[in-house]
Amino acid sequence: MAYKIALSFADGKTFFCETNGVESVLDAALKNGIKIPLDCREGVCGTCQGRCDSGNYTQDYVDDDALSADDLAKGKVLTCQTKVSSDAAFYFDFDSSLCSAPPTKQIEGVVVKVERVSDTTAVLHLDVSSAVAMVDYLPGQYARLQVPGTSNWRSYSFASAPGSTTIQFLIRILPSGVMSDYIRDRCTVGDCVMVEAPLGAFYLRKVQKPLIMVAGGTGLSAFLGMLDQISQTPIGQDITLFYGVRNAVDLCELDRLNIFTDTIPGFTYHPVVSEPDSAWQGKSGFISEHLNVDAISSVEHDIYLCGPPPMVESVKEWRSAHRLENSTLYFEKFTESNT
């Protein structure tokens, strides 16, 4: 049986390969031109080590001097000794350039729909069925899109789960900007958009604890991709999403989030508006003001943050101030383009 392996690196690049489950992860990578550093191939030197973020695996032999018991408990592996029995994702704490890995794929997408989902946000739908191979990515990762008619590229998180011939991106519409002007003024069904993917070290790991997701603005896009994936494969853990925007008119995809509350057991979400008007009746202020210290301190959580740097930093500082380091933190900061 063939399994898909994702190999992610510190420079944000991810490569995919298949394995028959009999060969090692290292051999599967080498067979696909991804030359993970190696030396002994006997489970002794530790040169080929990485970390398994999701999936089932076994290791044939690991010397005590290569990986400690604590390392093994944290999911560290020696790829020369590791075999998988499911689709799996591995992370390596070095740049992909050390592997002589092939370039990140660029493929052509075709616009099939553009939805204006709020005053300031649109969802771009691209058909990538004409690509030679399926667009592979991990839920939460992003792609670079070339703005048609220009040489400019912009980065957007996938707003849909992998495995489909149609991919989605949540795009903020600025008063002026190369992508904003394109989406607002001239985007037409049938337009061709070049896509470079996958990119980013922010993605959904194997879920073994309750999740807290914190989205700022179009940072919601990464979580839509994750929730799409989770809705297809139940995880048996509670998930709480906090979705922050400046003004209530910036909120979008609430109907989609409502569907997730029906299809994902244990999922709840809370919109938070930092500058509400008198008509807003929901949560207001900063997201960190609404996080439950007692709940997070009593049970270990995985916390995912995606949004503008000030939002990410405020939640990180809140976590540190309340000494909640027992919960694992993953985050992606982004700066929205002004051009």
Secondary structure, DSSP 8 states (H G I E B T S, - for coil): --EEEEEEETTSBEEEEEE-SSS-HHHHHHHTT-----S-SSSSS-TTEEEEEES-EEES---TTTS-HHHHHTTEEETTTEEESS-EEEEESS-GGGGT----EEEEEEEEEEEEEETTEEEEEEE-TTSSS-----TT-EEEEE-TTSS-EEEEEB-S-SS-SEEEEEEE--SS-HHHHIIIII--TT-EEEEEEEE-S-------S-EEEEEEGGGHHHHHHHHHHHHHS--SS-EEEEEEESSGGG---HHHHHHHHHHSTTEEEEEEESS--TT--SEES-GGGGS-HHHHHHS--EEEEEE-HHHHHHHHHHHHHTT-TTSEEEEEE------
